[in-house]
Amino acid sequence: MDRKEDLIKAVIDLEWNMFQNIENVGGRTSCQEEPATFEIMRSSQFENWSKATVDSYWDDLNEAKRRGENLIAEKYARMMQSTSPIEYSKIEHLLRPLHIEIIGLIDKIVKIVLDWEEELSPKYPYILKRGRTLHASTDSFGVTSLETYLRGELSTYSNRTLELLYAHFLSEKSQNINGSKITMEFMVRKYGYTSLEEANELMKRGSIAAKG
């Protein structure tokens, strides 16, 4: 596909299909009934990727589909290592072991993203507090930090996709561009806000009103 927009849509469609095929112990989750929210969250993330990175991830998804594997299910399974370690120990043998090079790339990407998020936290606190906690130290059953979510997802990517993503993030970092801010800007606009500042202020007012 020539256009990045078309490629992102195709990626999200394939991810959504995989997401629909996840079988949870307690039945379907509310997230599996919200395609619009899924589209906003996923497309906002991919908007900050290079087209080459999206292309590579598209290949990852299709290769997994060819093998009969579900990368979205694998992502959530890997998160359990931190959020539900006992349950994770029962399924760990079903997951492919990660090469040391993959683990190294994941560590580097996670550090960049967490640094970006830490930078944004004091600027847009009311937006960020509606999302995940940042660090894995806050994980518990039912609470998954951004760090753990990131590690789970990145663990499903191919070496090529990780290398492209890391190179893209490094390039942004060298230009003093905060990639997480770009993602957040796309997200708040998709929700109808004109800017991060407007979204943060309106969420602040809503928080105060709720407390009152």
KOLVEX-410790 format. One record per residue: x, y, z of N, C-alpha, C in turn; chain; residue number from 1; residue in three letters. Coordinates in Angstrom, 2 decimals. Layout:
N
      nx      ny      nz     cax     cay     caz      cx      cy      cz unit pos code
       X       Y       Z       X       Y       Z       X       Y       Z    A NUM  ala
...
***
This chain:
212
      nx      ny      nz     cax     cay     caz      cx      cy      cz unit pos code
    0.83   -1.20    0.00    0.00    0.00    0.00    0.87    1.25    0.00    A   1  met
    0.51    2.19   -0.89    1.34    3.38   -1.05    1.11    4.40    0.05    A   2  asp
   -0.14    4.56    0.47   -0.45    5.59    1.45   -0.37    5.04    2.87    A   3  arg
    0.29    5.82    3.74    0.42    5.41    5.14   -0.95    5.27    5.80    A   4  lys
   -1.88    6.16    5.45   -3.21    6.12    6.05   -3.91    4.80    5.75    A   5  glu
   -3.78    4.34    4.49   -4.41    3.07    4.11   -3.76    1.89    4.83    A   6  asp
   -2.44    1.97    4.97   -1.71    0.91    5.65   -2.11    0.83    7.12    A   7  leu
   -2.22    1.97    7.78   -2.62    2.00    9.19   -4.01    1.40    9.35    A   8  ile
   -4.92    1.74    8.47   -6.28    1.18    8.54   -6.25   -0.34    8.39    A   9  lys
   -5.43   -0.84    7.46   -5.34   -2.29    7.25   -4.75   -2.98    8.47    A  10  ala
   -3.74   -2.36    9.09   -3.12   -2.91   10.30   -4.16   -2.99   11.42    A  11  val
   -4.92   -1.92   11.61   -5.91   -1.89   12.69   -7.01   -2.91   12.45    A  12  ile
   -7.43   -3.07   11.21   -8.45   -4.07   10.89   -7.97   -5.47   11.26    A  13  asp
   -6.71   -5.77   10.94   -6.17   -7.09   11.24   -5.99   -7.27   12.75    A  14  leu
   -5.53   -6.22   13.43   -5.40   -6.28   14.89   -6.77   -6.48   15.55    A  15  glu
   -7.78   -5.77   15.05   -9.12   -5.88   15.63   -9.65   -7.29   15.51    A  16  trp
   -9.41   -7.91   14.36   -9.83   -9.30   14.17   -9.14  -10.23   15.16    A  17  asn
   -7.85  -10.00   15.38   -7.12  -10.80   16.37   -7.66  -10.55   17.77    A  18  met
   -7.95   -9.29   18.06   -8.47   -8.91   19.38   -9.81   -9.59   19.64    A  19  phe
  -10.63   -9.70   18.60  -11.93  -10.33   18.75  -11.83  -11.83   19.04    A  20  gln
  -10.70  -12.41   18.67  -10.53  -13.86   18.84   -9.83  -14.24   20.15    A  21  asn
   -9.61  -13.25   21.02   -9.02  -13.56   22.32  -10.11  -14.11   23.23    A  22  ile
   -9.82  -15.23   23.86  -10.77  -15.84   24.81  -10.30  -15.57   26.23    A  23  glu
  -11.07  -14.79   26.97  -10.74  -14.46   28.35  -11.44  -15.42   29.30    A  24  asn
  -10.80  -15.64   30.42  -11.36  -16.56   31.41  -12.75  -16.11   31.86    A  25  val
  -12.93  -14.82   32.06  -14.22  -14.32   32.53  -15.16  -13.90   31.42    A  26  gly
  -14.85  -14.28   30.18  -15.69  -13.88   29.05  -15.14  -12.65   28.35    A  27  gly
  -15.86  -12.12   27.40  -15.42  -10.96   26.64  -15.32   -9.73   27.55    A  28  arg
  -14.33   -8.90   27.26  -14.16   -7.66   28.02  -14.89   -6.52   27.31    A  29  thr
  -15.11   -5.43   28.04  -15.80   -4.28   27.46  -15.01   -3.69   26.30    A  30  ser
  -13.67   -3.78   26.38  -12.82   -3.24   25.31  -13.08   -3.93   23.97    A  31  cys
  -13.47   -5.19   24.03  -13.74   -5.94   22.80  -15.05   -5.54   22.14    A  32  gln
  -15.81   -4.66   22.80  -17.06   -4.17   22.25  -16.95   -2.70   21.84    A  33  glu
  -15.73   -2.16   21.79  -15.55   -0.73   21.51  -14.58   -0.52   20.34    A  34  glu
  -15.02   -0.81   19.11  -14.12   -0.66   17.96  -13.65    0.78   17.73    A  35  pro
  -14.50    1.77   18.04  -14.11    3.16   17.81  -12.96    3.56   18.73    A  36  ala
  -13.03    3.16   20.00  -11.95    3.45   20.94  -10.67    2.74   20.52    A  37  thr
  -10.81    1.49   20.12   -9.66    0.72   19.65   -8.99    1.43   18.48    A  38  phe
   -9.79    1.91   17.54   -9.25    2.58   16.35   -8.51    3.86   16.73    A  39  glu
   -9.08    4.63   17.64   -8.45    5.88   18.06   -7.10    5.62   18.74    A  40  ile
   -7.07    4.69   19.67   -5.85    4.42   20.42   -4.74    3.86   19.52    A  41  met
   -5.11    2.90   18.66   -4.10    2.27   17.82   -3.63    3.21   16.71    A  42  arg
   -4.55    3.91   16.06   -4.14    4.80   14.96   -3.29    5.95   15.48    A  43  ser
   -3.60    6.45   16.68   -2.79    7.54   17.26   -1.35    7.08   17.47    A  44  ser
   -1.18    5.84   17.88    0.16    5.30   18.07    0.90    5.20   16.73    A  45  gln
    0.23    4.64   15.72    0.89    4.41   14.44    1.16    5.70   13.67    A  46  phe
    0.41    6.76   13.96    0.64    8.04   13.28    2.05    8.56   13.58    A  47  glu
    2.60    8.20   14.74    3.93    8.67   15.08    5.03    7.71   14.61    A  48  asn
    4.67    6.67   13.91    5.67    5.76   13.36    6.02    6.17   11.94    A  49  trp
    7.20    5.80   11.50    7.54    5.97   10.08    6.73    4.95    9.28    A  50  ser
    6.53    5.24    8.00    5.78    4.29    7.17    6.53    2.96    7.07    A  51  lys
    7.86    3.03    7.04    8.64    1.79    6.97    8.38    0.90    8.18    A  52  ala
    8.22    1.52    9.35    7.95    0.75   10.57    6.56    0.13   10.52    A  53  thr
    5.58    0.91   10.07    4.22    0.37    9.94    4.21   -0.77    8.93    A  54  val
    4.93   -0.59    7.84    5.04   -1.65    6.81    5.58   -2.94    7.42    A  55  asp
    6.63   -2.80    8.21    7.27   -3.97    8.81    6.33   -4.67    9.79    A  56  ser
    5.60   -3.87   10.58    4.66   -4.45   11.53    3.51   -5.14   10.80    A  57  tyr
    3.09   -4.56    9.67    2.06   -5.20    8.83    2.53   -6.58    8.39    A  58  trp
    3.81   -6.67    8.03    4.38   -7.97    7.66    4.36   -8.93    8.86    A  59  asp
    4.69   -8.40   10.05    4.67   -9.23   11.27    3.28   -9.84   11.49    A  60  asp
    2.26   -9.00   11.36    0.89   -9.45   11.59    0.49  -10.53   10.58    A  61  leu
    0.84  -10.30    9.33    0.46  -11.26    8.30    1.23  -12.57    8.42    A  62  asn
    2.50  -12.49    8.83    3.27  -13.70    9.05    2.70  -14.50   10.22    A  63  glu
    2.29  -13.79   11.27    1.67  -14.45   12.42    0.36  -15.11   12.00    A  64  ala
   -0.42  -14.41   11.20   -1.69  -14.96   10.72   -1.44  -16.23    9.90    A  65  lys
   -0.41  -16.20    9.06   -0.07  -17.36    8.25    0.28  -18.56    9.13    A  66  arg
    0.95  -18.29   10.26    1.34  -19.36   11.17    0.20  -19.77   12.11    A  67  arg
   -0.91  -19.06   12.05   -2.03  -19.36   12.94   -1.82  -18.81   14.33    A  68  gly
   -1.04  -17.73   14.47   -0.75  -17.13   15.77   -1.49  -15.80   15.91    A  69  glu
   -1.77  -15.41   17.14   -2.48  -14.18   17.44   -1.56  -13.27   18.25    A  70  asn
   -1.01  -12.24   17.60   -0.05  -11.36   18.27   -0.69  -10.55   19.39    A  71  leu
   -1.98  -10.23   19.26   -2.64   -9.46   20.32   -2.81  -10.32   21.56    A  72  ile
   -3.18  -11.58   21.36   -3.30  -12.49   22.51   -1.93  -12.69   23.16    A  73  ala
   -0.89  -12.80   22.33    0.47  -12.97   22.88    0.88  -11.75   23.69    A  74  glu
    0.53  -10.56   23.21    0.86   -9.33   23.93    0.31   -9.36   25.35    A  75  lys
   -0.97   -9.70   25.47   -1.59   -9.72   26.80   -1.05  -10.85   27.66    A  76  tyr
   -0.70  -11.95   27.03   -0.11  -13.07   27.79    1.22  -12.65   28.39    A  77  ala
    2.03  -11.94   27.61    3.35  -11.54   28.11    3.25  -10.51   29.24    A  78  arg
    2.22   -9.68   29.23    2.02   -8.72   30.31    1.82   -9.41   31.65    A  79  met
    1.27  -10.62   31.61    0.97  -11.35   32.83    2.22  -11.69   33.63    A  80  met
    3.38  -11.66   32.99    4.62  -11.93   33.72    4.79  -10.97   34.88    A  81  gln
    4.29   -9.73   34.71    4.39   -8.72   35.76    3.10   -8.58   36.56    A  82  ser
    1.95   -8.72   35.89    0.68   -8.47   36.57    0.10   -9.71   37.25    A  83  thr
    0.39  -10.89   36.71   -0.14  -12.15   37.27    0.91  -13.24   37.15    A  84  ser
    2.01  -13.11   37.90    3.15  -14.03   37.72    2.82  -15.51   37.93    A  85  pro
    1.93  -15.83   38.83    1.59  -17.25   39.06    0.89  -17.82   37.83    A  86  ile
   -0.10  -17.08   37.31   -0.81  -17.53   36.12    0.14  -17.57   34.92    A  87  glu
    1.05  -16.60   34.88    2.00  -16.55   33.76    2.89  -17.79   33.73    A  88  tyr
    3.28  -18.26   34.90    4.16  -19.44   34.97    3.51  -20.67   34.34    A  89  ser
    2.18  -20.66   34.28    1.45  -21.80   33.71    1.40  -21.76   32.18    A  90  lys
    1.64  -20.58   31.60    1.55  -20.45   30.14    2.88  -20.07   29.50    A  91  ile
    3.89  -19.81   30.32    5.16  -19.32   29.80    5.74  -20.26   28.74    A  92  glu
    5.54  -21.57   28.94    6.10  -22.54   28.00    5.47  -22.46   26.61    A  93  his
    4.32  -21.80   26.51    3.64  -21.67   25.23    4.18  -20.51   24.40    A  94  leu
    4.94  -19.63   25.04    5.46  -18.44   24.36    6.90  -18.68   23.88    A  95  leu
    7.20  -18.17   22.71    8.55  -18.32   22.17    9.53  -17.53   23.03    A  96  arg
   10.71  -18.07   23.29   11.71  -17.33   24.06   12.23  -16.15   23.25    A  97  pro
   12.54  -15.06   23.93   13.02  -13.86   23.26   14.54  -13.85   23.21    A  98  leu
   15.07  -13.59   22.03   16.52  -13.50   21.85   17.06  -12.30   22.62    A  99  his
   18.28  -12.39   23.08   18.89  -11.31   23.88   18.93   -9.99   23.11    A 100  ile
   19.08  -10.06   21.79   19.09   -8.85   20.97   17.72   -8.18   21.00    A 101  glu
   16.66   -8.99   20.96   15.30   -8.46   21.04   15.06   -7.78   22.38    A 102  ile
   15.50   -8.42   23.44   15.33   -7.86   24.79   16.05   -6.53   24.91    A 103  ile
   17.25   -6.45   24.33   18.02   -5.21   24.37   17.32   -4.08   23.65    A 104  gly
   16.76   -4.35   22.49   16.03   -3.33   21.74   14.78   -2.88   22.50    A 105  leu
   14.09   -3.83   23.09   12.89   -3.49   23.88   13.27   -2.56   25.03    A 106  ile
   14.33   -2.89   25.75   14.77   -2.05   26.87   15.05   -0.62   26.41    A 107  asp
   15.71   -0.47   25.26   16.07    0.86   24.75   14.83    1.66   24.35    A 108  lys
   13.90    0.99   23.69   12.67    1.67   23.27   11.84    2.09   24.48    A 109  ile
   11.70    1.18   25.43   10.92    1.48   26.63   11.51    2.67   27.37    A 110  val
   12.82    2.74   27.48   13.46    3.87   28.19   13.13    5.20   27.51    A 111  lys
   13.21    5.23   26.18   12.90    6.47   25.46   11.46    6.89   25.72    A 112  ile
   10.53    5.94   25.60    9.11    6.27   25.76    8.80    6.72   27.19    A 113  val
    9.36    6.03   28.18    9.11    6.43   29.57    9.70    7.80   29.87    A 114  leu
   10.85    8.11   29.29   11.42    9.45   29.46   10.49   10.50   28.86    A 115  asp
    9.94   10.20   27.70    8.99   11.13   27.07    7.77   11.33   27.96    A 116  trp
    7.25   10.23   28.49    6.06   10.30   29.33    6.33   11.08   30.62    A 117  glu
    7.50   10.88   31.19    7.88   11.63   32.40    7.95   13.12   32.10    A 118  glu
    8.40   13.46   30.93    8.49   14.86   30.51    7.11   15.49   30.36    A 119  glu
    6.14   14.70   29.89    4.80   15.21   29.65    3.95   15.27   30.93    A 120  leu
    4.28   14.43   31.90    3.44   14.28   33.08    3.13   15.60   33.80    A 121  ser
    4.13   16.47   34.07    3.80   17.73   34.76    3.11   18.75   33.87    A 122  pro
    3.20   18.56   32.55    2.59   19.51   31.63    1.12   19.21   31.38    A 123  lys
    0.78   17.93   31.32   -0.59   17.52   31.01   -1.07   16.46   32.01    A 124  tyr
   -1.06   16.81   33.29   -1.35   15.80   34.33   -2.75   15.21   34.25    A 125  pro
   -3.74   16.02   33.84   -5.12   15.54   33.84   -5.41   14.60   32.67    A 126  tyr
   -4.63   14.75   31.60   -4.74   13.79   30.50   -4.08   12.48   30.89    A 127  ile
   -2.87   12.57   31.42   -2.09   11.38   31.71   -2.67   10.56   32.86    A 128  leu
   -3.30   11.22   33.80   -3.83   10.45   34.93   -5.03    9.59   34.52    A 129  lys
   -5.58    9.86   33.33   -6.67    9.02   32.81   -6.14    7.78   32.12    A 130  arg
   -4.83    7.75   31.93   -4.22    6.60   31.29   -3.61    5.64   32.29    A 131  gly
   -2.62    4.91   31.83   -1.97    3.91   32.67   -0.94    4.57   33.59    A 132  arg
   -0.66    3.94   34.72    0.48    4.34   35.51    1.73    4.07   34.67    A 133  thr
    2.83    4.70   35.00    3.99    4.61   34.11    4.84    3.37   34.33    A 134  leu
    5.14    3.04   35.58    6.19    2.06   35.85    5.66    0.71   36.32    A 135  his
    6.42   -0.33   35.97    6.02   -1.71   36.29    5.92   -1.95   37.79    A 136  ala
    6.56   -1.10   38.59    6.49   -1.26   40.04    5.08   -1.08   40.58    A 137  ser
    4.19   -0.47   39.76    2.80   -0.26   40.19    1.87   -1.38   39.74    A 138  thr
    2.40   -2.35   39.03    1.57   -3.44   38.49    0.94   -4.27   39.60    A 139  asp
   -0.25   -4.75   39.32   -0.92   -5.71   40.18   -2.00   -6.37   39.34    A 140  ser
   -2.69   -7.33   39.89   -3.77   -7.96   39.15   -4.83   -6.92   38.81    A 141  phe
   -5.09   -6.70   37.55   -6.06   -5.71   37.14   -5.48   -4.34   36.87    A 142  gly
   -4.20   -4.14   37.19   -3.53   -2.86   36.94   -2.26   -3.12   36.13    A 143  val
   -2.25   -2.61   34.91   -1.10   -2.82   34.02   -0.50   -1.47   33.67    A 144  thr
    0.75   -1.27   34.03    1.44   -0.01   33.77    1.75    0.14   32.28    A 145  ser
    2.08    1.36   31.89    2.51    1.60   30.51    3.78    0.82   30.20    A 146  leu
    4.70    0.77   31.16    5.94    0.03   30.94    5.65   -1.43   30.61    A 147  glu
    4.80   -2.05   31.37    4.48   -3.47   31.15    3.71   -3.66   29.86    A 148  thr
    2.78   -2.75   29.58    2.03   -2.83   28.31    3.00   -2.74   27.13    A 149  tyr
    3.92   -1.78   27.21    4.90   -1.60   26.13    5.75   -2.84   25.94    A 150  leu
    6.26   -3.38   27.03    7.12   -4.57   26.93    6.34   -5.75   26.34    A 151  arg
    5.08   -5.88   26.74    4.26   -6.95   26.20    4.08   -6.81   24.70    A 152  gly
    3.76   -5.60   24.26    3.54   -5.39   22.83    4.83   -5.51   22.04    A 153  glu
    5.88   -4.85   22.49    7.15   -4.89   21.75    7.69   -6.30   21.63    A 154  leu
    7.36   -7.15   22.58    7.83   -8.54   22.56    7.21   -9.33   21.41    A 155  ser
    6.15   -8.80   20.81    5.51   -9.50   19.69    6.07   -9.04   18.34    A 156  thr
    6.88   -7.99   18.34    7.40   -7.46   17.08    8.61   -8.26   16.61    A 157  tyr
    8.84   -8.25   15.31   10.04   -8.87   14.75   11.25   -8.00   15.03    A 158  ser
   12.43   -8.57   14.87   13.67   -7.83   15.06   13.71   -6.62   14.13    A 159  asn
   13.26   -6.81   12.89   13.29   -5.71   11.91   12.39   -4.57   12.34    A 160  arg
   11.18   -4.88   12.80   10.26   -3.84   13.25   10.82   -3.09   14.45    A 161  thr
   11.40   -3.82   15.38   12.00   -3.17   16.55   13.15   -2.25   16.16    A 162  leu
   13.99   -2.70   15.24   15.12   -1.88   14.80   14.63   -0.60   14.12    A 163  glu
   13.60   -0.72   13.28   13.06    0.46   12.61   12.42    1.42   13.60    A 164  leu
   11.68    0.88   14.56   11.02    1.72   15.56   12.05    2.42   16.43    A 165  leu
   13.08    1.70   16.85   14.13    2.30   17.67   14.85    3.41   16.91    A 166  tyr
   15.16    3.16   15.64   15.83    4.18   14.83   14.97    5.42   14.68    A 167  ala
   13.66    5.22   14.51   12.73    6.35   14.37   12.65    7.15   15.67    A 168  his
   12.54    6.46   16.78   12.48    7.14   18.07   13.80    7.86   18.38    A 169  phe
   14.91    7.23   18.04   16.21    7.88   18.25   16.31    9.17   17.43    A 170  leu
   15.81    9.11   16.20   15.83   10.29   15.34   14.99   11.41   15.96    A 171  ser
   13.81   11.06   16.45   12.97   12.07   17.10   13.67   12.64   18.33    A 172  glu
   14.26   11.78   19.12   14.94   12.21   20.34   16.08   13.17   20.01    A 173  lys
   16.84   12.88   18.95   17.98   13.72   18.56   17.53   15.10   18.10    A 174  ser
   16.25   15.19   17.67   15.69   16.48   17.22   14.86   17.14   18.32    A 175  gln
   14.97   16.60   19.54   14.19   17.11   20.67   12.68   17.05   20.41    A 176  asn
   12.27   16.01   19.69   10.85   15.75   19.44   10.38   14.70   20.44    A 177  ile
    9.29   14.99   21.11    8.71   14.04   22.05    7.65   13.21   21.31    A 178  asn
    8.01   11.97   20.99    7.10   11.12   20.22    5.80   10.84   20.93    A 179  gly
    5.83   10.74   22.26    4.60   10.50   23.01    3.65   11.69   22.91    A 180  ser
    4.23   12.88   22.82    3.39   14.08   22.66    2.67   14.05   21.32    A 181  lys
    3.38   13.61   20.28    2.76   13.51   18.96    1.58   12.55   19.01    A 182  ile
    1.79   11.40   19.64    0.72   10.41   19.77   -0.47   10.99   20.52    A 183  thr
   -0.19   11.68   21.63   -1.26   12.28   22.42   -2.01   13.35   21.64    A 184  met
   -1.29   14.13   20.82   -1.94   15.17   20.03   -2.93   14.56   19.03    A 185  glu
   -2.52   13.50   18.37   -3.43   12.81   17.46   -4.65   12.28   18.22    A 186  phe
   -4.39   11.73   19.40   -5.46   11.11   20.17   -6.51   12.13   20.60    A 187  met
   -6.07   13.26   21.18   -7.04   14.23   21.69   -7.83   14.87   20.55    A 188  val
   -7.19   15.03   19.39   -7.92   15.59   18.25   -8.99   14.62   17.77    A 189  arg
   -8.67   13.33   17.79   -9.66   12.32   17.40  -10.85   12.30   18.36    A 190  lys
  -10.60   12.74   19.60  -11.69   12.83   20.58  -12.40   14.18   20.53    A 191  tyr
  -11.97   15.06   19.61  -12.69   16.31   19.42  -12.08   17.54   20.06    A 192  gly
  -10.94   17.41   20.73  -10.27   18.57   21.31   -9.40   19.25   20.26    A 193  tyr
   -9.13   20.53   20.45   -8.30   21.25   19.48   -6.82   21.17   19.80    A 194  thr
   -6.50   20.87   21.06   -5.09   20.82   21.47   -4.95   20.06   22.78    A 195  ser
   -3.73   19.73   23.12   -3.46   19.09   24.41   -3.82   20.03   25.56    A 196  leu
   -3.53   21.31   25.35   -3.81   22.29   26.40   -5.31   22.37   26.70    A 197  glu
   -6.11   22.39   25.62   -7.57   22.43   25.81   -8.06   21.16   26.50    A 198  glu
   -7.56   20.01   26.03   -7.99   18.74   26.61   -7.63   18.68   28.09    A 199  ala
   -6.43   19.10   28.43   -5.99   19.04   29.83   -6.83   19.96   30.70    A 200  asn
   -7.12   21.17   30.20   -7.90   22.13   30.98   -9.33   21.65   31.19    A 201  glu
   -9.95   21.10   30.14  -11.33   20.62   30.27  -11.40   19.39   31.18    A 202  leu
  -10.38   18.54   31.10  -10.35   17.38   32.00  -10.12   17.83   33.44    A 203  met
   -9.34   18.88   33.61   -9.12   19.43   34.95  -10.43   19.94   35.53    A 204  lys
  -11.19   20.68   34.73  -12.48   21.22   35.20  -13.44   20.09   35.54    A 205  arg
  -13.43   19.05   34.70  -14.30   17.91   34.95  -13.93   17.20   36.24    A 206  gly
  -12.62   17.13   36.51  -12.14   16.48   37.73  -12.56   17.27   38.96    A 207  ser
  -12.45   18.60   38.86  -12.84   19.46   39.98  -14.34   19.37   40.22    A 208  ile
  -15.11   19.37   39.13  -16.56   19.29   39.25  -16.98   17.97   39.88    A 209  ala
  -16.28   16.90   39.49  -16.60   15.59   40.05  -16.33   15.55   41.54    A 210  ala
  -15.24   16.20   41.94  -14.90   16.23   43.36  -15.90   17.07   44.15    A 211  lys
  -16.42   18.14   43.50  -17.35   19.01   44.19  -18.71   18.38   44.34    A 212  gly
***
